Amino acid sequence: MKAALVLDWLTGMRGGERVLEAFCELFPEAEIFTLFHFKGMVSPLNESHKIRSSFLQRRGLPG
């Protein structure tokens, strides 16, 4: 089964990012889609997945 994980932003380790960790364990092959991703600000487990940020990040915003 193919799965994608979606979270609003990955900018630190708070509640949503901890829930994402649990889903990363359940779906080890899933890609993560997010608006913004600040590399190194989330857990190694979350960072081990392929993370795709939105066009907003590529428009020159921090991260």
Secondary structure, DSSP 8 states (H G I E B T S, - for coil): ---EEEEEEESS-SHHHHHHHHHHHH-TT-EEEEEEE-TTSS-HHHHTS-EEE-HHHHTT---
